Each structure stands twice: as C-alpha cells, then as structure tokens.
Amino acid sequence: VLRFNRDENLVISPSIIGSALGMIMHGAASETRNEIDYNLEMDNNELQAMYNQTDRTMIEAINKIFISHKYMLKQNYQQNVAQVFHSTAENLNFTDASTAERKINAWVTEETQGVLKEMKISIDNETQMLLVNAAHFHGNLLHKFQFGEKSKKVFHLDIDDPANAEYLMLEDDFRYLDYYAKEVEVLELPYHNTNITMVILLPYEADGLPAVEEILTSNR
C-alpha cells in the first residue's frame, strides 16, 4: 500500500484488519478457509480473542457487510458476525455505483460521528459484496506536549525537500532505543489509562526510511 501512496499518511491496525478477515473466515470453507488460517497464523478462536482484547475506549471499530441485492446471507452467518464482530449486513444495488457509494459513506459518517466522511470505494460491474471496516482512534497522551514551548528546526520531507517547521518541546522519562547499528531511533509514548502506546521510528538519515523498512520484521 505504501509503495503506491508514498505521499499519504497511512494508519494500520492489526486488530481491525483481523476483524475483517475474521468475518470472512466465519463464512469461508475448504481452500479459502485454509489460506486465511495460514496467513493469519491463528485460528478463529484466537482471532476472536484478539478482537475482544482491543481497548474499545480508545479504538472504536465499525464493521458492515454490503452485499448485492441479488443475494441473501445465511441467517446463522449474520448472527455469528453480529455476536462476535458487532456487524450487520445490508443489500445494495451495486449496478448503481454512485448511489451505493453514497449510502456506504453516509453509514461511515454516522458511525464515526462525522470523523470519517468518505472512504475510498471501488465499485464496478463485477462487485458482489463489500466488507467495510474502519477504526476511529481517540486517546490522550500520558505526557502532554506544551503548546506554548515551540522551536524552529529543519524537518526533512525527503532528502531534497527540507522545511523549517515548528517543533513542540517535552522533557520527561521515556523508553528510548538506538536500534540496529544506528539506523533508527525508537521512542515510545504511553497513552493515559491504557497499555496502548505510540512508537515513533525516526531514521538517522533524511533518506533512511527505506533502509529501516528493510530491517523491520515481525521479530524486530
């Protein structure tokens, strides 16, 4: 995703992605079910446990299945995803793409209380079902930045595009690490009343992000 959207911000939540795949898993069988199991490296019970352990006071997830008006989902499947993932299903006429997109975005706007007003949706003649999944993150840092204390420093958008930016200042005790032969600095910022933290990775070099991405694995 990042390779094709280098100039955009991207937020990825493993538990939210897991919930979407879990909804697919509930209705999958045979080879499709095996592929999901293999790539997630967890069974349906483990996936459900991960979803339930997500701190809902900070991460508010919304899920919904939009399916072509030509089909109906089985009742037991709808009951399962409603109980586990708090999801519902709605029939849409995908042949009228613009109307379908408006209805989906209206639902997203309502469910996120206006925080997210539009999702990037691709509907064409072959669309039969959409599984829409989004997250609204809201939390307070344990150690807050003082907005009155600012300083001007150079910020590198990339190696050829430096900019003078205002930096907020904060002094406190944090978990910090110089990692992997001085390739990157790692800083952890805790949130208030939760075990969720923000982890910031800052390459030492202005063009050092690709090298940092190469050394990051599930074990690091």
C-alpha positions in Angstrom: 0.0 0.0 0.0 2.8 2.4 0.9 4.6 1.7 -2.3 1.7 3.3 -4.3 0.8 6.0 -1.8 4.1 7.5 -0.8 2.7 11.0 -0.2 -0.2 10.0 2.0 -0.5 9.1 5.7 -1.4 5.6 6.5 -2.7 4.0 9.7 -2.8 0.2 10.1 -4.5 -1.6 13.0 -3.8 -5.3 13.1 -6.8 -6.0 15.3 -9.1 -4.1 12.9 -7.7 -5.9 9.8 -8.0 -9.1 11.8 -11.7 -8.5 12.5 -12.3 -8.0 8.7 -10.6 -11.3 7.9 -12.4 -12.9 10.8 -15.7 -12.0 9.3 -14.6 -13.6 6.0 -13.3 -16.7 7.9 -16.7 -17.2 9.5 -18.2 -17.7 6.1 -15.3 -19.4 4.4 -14.6 -23.1 3.9 -12.1 -25.5 2.4 -9.2 -23.8 0.5 -10.3 -20.2 1.3 -10.5 -21.0 5.0 -7.1 -22.8 4.9 -5.5 -19.8 3.2 -6.8 -17.4 5.8 -5.7 -19.6 8.6 -2.2 -20.0 7.1 -1.7 -16.2 6.6 -3.1 -15.1 9.9 -1.2 -17.8 11.8 -4.1 -18.1 14.2 -7.4 -19.9 14.4 -10.9 -18.4 14.7 -10.9 -18.5 18.5 -7.5 -16.7 18.7 -8.7 -14.1 16.2 -11.9 -13.5 18.2 -9.9 -13.2 21.4 -7.6 -10.6 19.8 -10.6 -8.6 18.7 -12.2 -8.7 22.1 -9.0 -7.6 23.9 -8.7 -4.4 21.9 -9.2 -1.4 24.1 -12.6 0.0 22.9 -12.2 3.1 25.0 -9.5 4.3 22.5 -10.1 2.3 19.3 -13.7 2.3 18.1 -14.2 -0.2 15.3 -17.1 -0.3 12.8 -17.9 -3.3 10.5 -20.6 -3.9 8.0 -21.2 -6.2 5.1 -22.8 -4.7 1.9 -24.0 -7.5 -0.4 -25.6 -7.3 -3.8 -29.4 -7.2 -3.8 -29.3 -10.4 -5.8 -28.2 -12.5 -2.8 -29.0 -13.1 0.8 -26.6 -14.1 3.6 -27.4 -17.2 5.6 -29.1 -16.3 8.9 -26.7 -18.2 11.1 -23.7 -16.4 9.5 -25.4 -13.0 10.2 -26.0 -14.0 13.8 -22.4 -15.1 14.2 -20.8 -11.9 12.9 -23.3 -9.8 14.8 -22.4 -11.5 18.1 -18.6 -11.6 17.6 -17.8 -8.5 15.5 -20.9 -6.4 16.1 -21.6 -6.3 12.4 -24.7 -6.2 10.3 -25.5 -6.9 6.6 -27.3 -4.7 4.1 -28.3 -5.4 0.5 -27.3 -2.8 -2.1 -27.7 -2.4 -5.8 -24.1 -2.2 -7.0 -25.2 -1.6 -10.6 -25.9 2.0 -9.4 -22.3 2.6 -8.2 -22.7 6.3 -7.2 -25.8 5.6 -5.1 -24.2 2.6 -3.5 -21.1 4.7 -2.6 -23.2 7.5 -1.1 -25.1 5.0 1.1 -21.9 3.4 2.3 -20.2 6.8 3.1 -23.4 8.0 4.8 -23.2 5.0 7.1 -19.5 5.5 7.7 -20.1 9.2 8.6 -22.9 8.3 11.0 -21.0 5.5 12.7 -17.8 7.6 13.2 -19.8 10.7 14.3 -18.5 12.7 11.4 -14.8 11.9 11.9 -14.6 9.9 8.7 -16.8 11.4 6.0 -15.6 9.4 2.9 -13.9 6.1 2.2 -12.1 5.2 -1.0 -14.5 2.7 -2.5 -14.2 1.0 -5.9 -17.4 -0.4 -7.3 -17.6 -1.9 -10.8 -19.8 -4.3 -12.7 -18.2 -7.3 -11.0 -18.8 -6.1 -7.4 -21.0 -8.5 -5.5 -20.0 -7.8 -1.9 -18.1 -5.2 0.1 -16.8 -5.8 3.6 -16.4 -2.2 5.1 -14.2 -1.9 8.1 -12.9 1.3 9.7 -11.4 2.4 13.0 -11.7 5.7 15.0 -8.7 6.2 17.3 -9.0 8.7 20.2 -6.7 8.9 23.1 -4.8 11.2 25.4 -1.0 11.0 25.8 0.2 10.4 29.4 2.8 13.2 29.0 1.3 16.0 27.0 3.3 18.5 24.9 3.2 22.1 25.9 1.9 24.1 23.0 3.5 27.3 24.3 7.0 25.9 24.0 8.0 25.8 20.4 11.2 26.0 18.4 12.0 26.2 14.7 14.1 23.4 13.2 14.6 21.7 9.9 12.3 18.9 9.0 13.1 16.7 6.0 10.1 15.6 3.9 12.8 13.8 1.9 16.5 14.3 1.2 15.8 17.1 -1.4 12.9 18.8 0.4 13.9 20.3 3.8 11.4 22.6 5.5 11.5 24.9 8.6 8.9 23.6 11.0 7.7 24.4 14.5 8.6 21.7 17.0 6.8 21.1 20.2 9.0 20.6 23.3 8.7 18.0 26.0 11.1 16.7 28.7 10.3 13.6 30.6 11.4 10.0 31.1 10.5 7.7 28.1 11.5 4.3 26.8 14.1 5.0 24.1 16.4 2.9 21.9 19.2 3.3 19.3 18.5 0.4 17.1 20.3 -1.7 14.6 23.7 -0.1 14.2 22.4 3.5 14.5 20.0 3.1 11.6 17.0 4.4 13.6 15.9 5.9 16.9 12.9 4.4 18.6 10.7 6.3 21.1 7.7 5.0 23.0 5.0 7.5 24.1 2.3 6.0 26.5 -1.3 6.9 26.5 -3.4 7.7 29.6 -5.2 4.8 31.4 -4.3 2.1 28.9 -1.5 -0.2 27.8 -1.6 1.2 24.3 1.5 3.2 23.3 2.7 5.3 20.3 6.0 4.0 19.0 7.9 6.5 16.8 10.7 5.3 14.5 13.0 8.1 13.3 15.7 7.2 10.8 19.1 8.9 11.4 19.4 9.8 7.7 16.9 12.0 5.9 16.6 9.3 3.2 16.9 6.4 5.6 13.3 5.2 5.7 13.6 2.5 3.0 16.6 1.0 4.9 14.6 1.0 8.1 11.7 -0.7 6.3 14.0 -3.4 5.1 15.2 -4.3 8.6 11.8 -4.4 10.2 10.3 -7.9 10.5 7.7 -9.5 12.8 10.6 -10.5 15.1 12.0 -7.0 15.4 
